[in-house]
Structures are given as C-alpha cells and as structure tokens.
Amino acid sequence: MTITEIKSLPVSERIMLMEEIWDSLCHEHEPVKSPLWQQDILNDRLELINSKQATLISLQELKNTNR
C-alpha cells in the first residue's frame, strides 16, 4: 500500500490501520535500538545534572509553564 492509497482512505480506516500496525509491533521480540543522536542528548543532559549545572523543576512547575 502506498502513501497515496493510505491518504485516500477515510480517517476512521487509517486509524484502524494504524492500530493494526501498532498491534503487530507490540508483539515483535526484536528490540528496537534508539538512534545514537538520542543517546548523545541523554548523555549531555546527564552530564549537566552530574555537574550541578542543570535546572531541575517539579512536574507541577512544568505543568504550570505550559498554560
């Protein structure tokens, strides 16, 4: 199935297709590796935390900033 064919489906059918694909992925036994750039970001953030240069906020503070 091509992207054009998928886009031509009604939204409800695309959602069902997406759910079926997601379901099939949930039953895979092969682990999915994260890309290296994500590990680099995590390492940078961990370094900031360990060096006490990071500004940490609570979940409530985060929620309040998005209003």
C-alpha positions in Angstrom: 0.0 0.0 0.0 1.4 3.4 -1.0 1.2 6.7 1.0 -1.2 8.0 -1.7 -3.5 5.0 -1.2 -3.4 5.4 2.6 -4.2 9.1 2.3 -7.2 8.3 0.2 -8.7 6.2 3.0 -11.2 7.7 5.3 -9.8 8.8 8.6 -11.5 6.0 10.5 -9.9 3.4 8.3 -6.5 5.0 8.6 -6.8 4.9 12.4 -7.8 1.2 12.3 -4.8 0.5 10.0 -2.5 2.4 12.4 -3.9 0.4 15.3 -3.3 -2.9 13.5 0.3 -1.8 12.7 0.9 -0.8 16.3 -0.5 -4.1 17.5 1.8 -6.0 15.2 4.8 -4.1 16.5 3.9 -4.8 20.1 4.3 -8.5 19.5 7.8 -8.2 18.0 10.5 -9.8 20.0 13.4 -8.0 18.4 14.4 -5.0 20.5 14.4 -1.6 18.7 17.6 0.4 19.1 17.4 4.1 19.7 19.4 6.2 17.3 22.8 7.4 18.5 21.8 11.0 18.5 19.2 10.3 21.2 21.9 8.7 23.4 24.1 11.7 22.8 21.3 14.0 24.1 20.7 11.9 27.1 24.5 11.8 27.9 24.6 15.6 27.6 21.7 16.0 30.0 23.1 13.6 32.5 26.4 15.4 32.4 24.6 18.7 33.2 22.8 17.0 36.1 26.0 15.5 37.5 27.9 18.8 37.2 25.1 20.6 39.0 24.6 22.9 36.0 21.1 21.6 35.2 18.0 23.5 36.4 15.5 20.9 37.8 11.8 21.6 38.2 9.0 19.6 39.6 6.3 18.1 37.5 3.8 20.7 38.8 6.1 23.5 37.8 6.4 22.0 34.3 2.6 21.8 34.1 2.3 25.4 35.1 4.7 26.6 32.4 2.6 25.1 29.6 -0.6 27.1 30.4 
